[in-house]
Amino acid sequence: MNPMQDPLAQLRPLHSPDPITWWPPAPGWWLLVLVIGTLIGLIVWQLRRTKLKRAALLELKQIRAMQVSGEEKIRSLSLLLKRYVLAIYPGKEVASLTGESWLRFLDQRLGQPSKPFQKGVGQVFGIGLYGPKIECDLDQLCGLVSQWIKKNRSKG
């Protein structure tokens, strides 16, 4: 048979397709990266929240054990509470709060109808160190601060 008459002889030789490249990835890989990234972000966020709370409660325990005057303990508790609040709430919202507005903020976030910061032992944080001296139950005050820290966690 003549090659000119054979139609199969006129076909081009077989060729392999181009090799599959690794870039750009298929949509499923993009979705997987997005899901894994979100999960890692959530885990880190949760660990940070837990770490802040644990650190604050550890410092509270150290303040309770301090052998200093009542005024010094109150000052330390006030600073701890203010630092913790600034760490978990936006600075613009809480940095300028003092006096009655500070106590109102603390009571709102604690959610107790008895308002222990405005009307209870927590009043000492609103008066400040330069106001009249107030006698207060330091154990009760430490318990109130502990309760506030445990109830309020980072909002993100």
C-alpha positions as CSV (number, residue, x, y, z in Angstrom):
1,M,0.0,0.0,0.0
2,N,1.3,3.4,-0.9
3,P,1.9,5.8,2.0
4,M,0.0,8.4,0.1
5,Q,-3.0,6.3,0.0
6,D,-2.9,5.3,3.7
7,P,-4.8,8.0,5.6
8,L,-3.3,6.9,9.0
9,A,0.2,7.7,7.7
10,Q,-0.8,11.3,7.3
11,L,-1.7,11.8,11.0
12,R,0.8,13.7,13.2
13,P,2.5,11.7,15.9
14,L,1.0,11.5,19.3
15,H,2.1,14.1,21.8
16,S,1.8,14.3,25.6
17,P,-0.2,17.2,27.1
18,D,1.7,19.9,28.9
19,P,2.8,18.8,32.4
20,I,0.5,19.9,35.2
21,T,1.9,22.9,37.0
22,W,1.7,23.5,40.7
23,W,0.7,27.2,40.3
24,P,-2.0,28.4,40.4
25,P,-3.6,25.9,42.7
26,A,-7.1,24.6,42.1
27,P,-10.0,26.3,43.9
28,G,-10.2,23.5,46.4
29,W,-6.7,24.2,47.6
30,W,-7.5,27.9,48.0
31,L,-10.5,26.9,50.1
32,L,-8.4,24.5,52.2
33,V,-5.8,27.3,52.9
34,L,-8.6,29.7,53.9
35,V,-10.2,27.1,56.3
36,I,-6.8,26.2,57.9
37,G,-5.8,29.9,58.2
38,T,-9.1,30.7,59.9
39,L,-8.8,27.8,62.3
40,I,-5.2,28.8,63.2
41,G,-6.4,32.4,63.8
42,L,-9.2,31.3,66.0
43,I,-6.9,29.1,68.1
44,V,-4.3,31.9,68.5
45,W,-7.1,34.3,69.5
46,Q,-8.5,31.8,72.0
47,L,-5.1,31.2,73.5
48,R,-4.5,34.9,73.9
49,R,-7.8,35.4,75.7
50,T,-7.0,32.6,78.0
51,K,-3.5,33.7,78.6
52,L,-4.6,37.3,79.5
53,K,-7.1,36.0,82.0
54,R,-4.7,33.5,83.6
55,A,-2.0,36.2,83.9
56,A,-4.4,38.6,85.5
57,L,-5.6,36.0,88.0
58,L,-2.0,35.0,88.8
59,E,-1.2,38.7,89.5
60,L,-4.3,39.0,91.7
61,K,-3.1,36.0,93.7
62,Q,0.3,37.7,94.1
63,I,-1.4,40.9,95.3
64,R,-3.4,39.0,97.8
65,A,-0.2,37.5,99.2
66,M,1.6,40.8,99.4
67,Q,2.6,42.0,102.9
68,V,1.9,45.7,102.4
69,S,-0.6,48.3,103.6
70,G,-4.2,48.3,102.6
71,E,-3.8,51.4,100.5
72,E,-1.0,49.7,98.5
73,K,-3.1,46.6,97.9
74,I,-6.0,48.8,96.7
75,R,-3.6,50.7,94.4
76,S,-2.3,47.4,93.0
77,L,-5.8,46.0,92.5
78,S,-6.9,49.2,90.8
79,L,-3.9,49.1,88.4
80,L,-4.4,45.4,87.7
81,L,-8.1,46.0,86.8
82,K,-7.3,49.0,84.6
83,R,-4.6,47.2,82.7
84,Y,-6.8,44.1,82.2
85,V,-9.6,46.3,81.0
86,L,-7.3,48.1,78.6
87,A,-6.1,44.8,77.3
88,I,-9.5,43.4,76.5
89,Y,-11.5,46.5,75.5
90,P,-10.7,49.2,72.9
91,G,-8.5,51.9,74.4
92,K,-10.8,54.7,73.1
93,E,-13.7,53.2,75.0
94,V,-12.1,52.8,78.4
95,A,-8.8,54.7,78.7
96,S,-10.4,58.0,79.8
97,L,-12.9,56.6,82.3
98,T,-12.5,57.7,85.9
99,G,-14.6,58.1,88.9
100,E,-18.3,57.3,88.6
101,S,-18.1,56.5,84.8
102,W,-15.4,54.0,85.6
103,L,-17.4,52.3,88.3
104,R,-20.5,52.3,86.0
105,F,-18.5,50.7,83.2
106,L,-17.3,48.0,85.6
107,D,-20.8,47.3,87.0
108,Q,-22.3,47.1,83.5
109,R,-19.7,44.5,82.4
110,L,-20.2,42.5,85.6
111,G,-23.9,42.4,85.1
112,Q,-25.0,42.3,88.8
113,P,-28.1,44.3,89.8
114,S,-26.5,45.1,93.2
115,K,-23.8,47.3,91.5
116,P,-20.9,46.3,93.7
117,F,-18.6,48.9,92.2
118,Q,-21.0,51.8,92.4
119,K,-22.6,51.0,95.7
120,G,-20.4,48.3,97.3
121,V,-16.9,47.6,98.2
122,G,-15.7,48.5,94.7
123,Q,-16.4,52.2,95.3
124,V,-12.9,52.6,96.5
125,F,-11.7,52.4,92.8
126,G,-13.8,55.5,92.0
127,I,-12.7,57.7,94.8
128,G,-9.0,57.3,94.0
129,L,-6.0,57.5,96.3
130,Y,-6.3,61.2,96.8
131,G,-9.9,61.2,98.1
132,P,-10.9,60.5,101.7
133,K,-9.6,57.3,103.2
134,I,-12.0,54.4,103.0
135,E,-12.0,51.3,105.0
136,C,-12.9,48.3,103.0
137,D,-12.7,44.5,103.2
138,L,-9.7,43.7,101.1
139,D,-10.7,40.0,100.8
140,Q,-14.1,41.0,99.5
141,L,-12.5,43.6,97.1
142,C,-10.1,40.9,95.8
143,G,-13.0,38.6,95.3
144,L,-14.9,41.2,93.4
145,V,-11.9,41.9,91.1
146,S,-11.4,38.1,90.6
147,Q,-15.1,37.8,89.7
148,W,-14.9,40.6,87.2
149,I,-11.8,39.1,85.5
150,K,-13.4,35.7,85.3
151,K,-16.6,37.1,83.8
152,N,-15.0,39.4,81.3
153,R,-12.8,38.0,78.6
154,S,-11.3,39.5,75.5
155,K,-13.9,40.5,72.9
156,G,-11.4,40.2,70.1
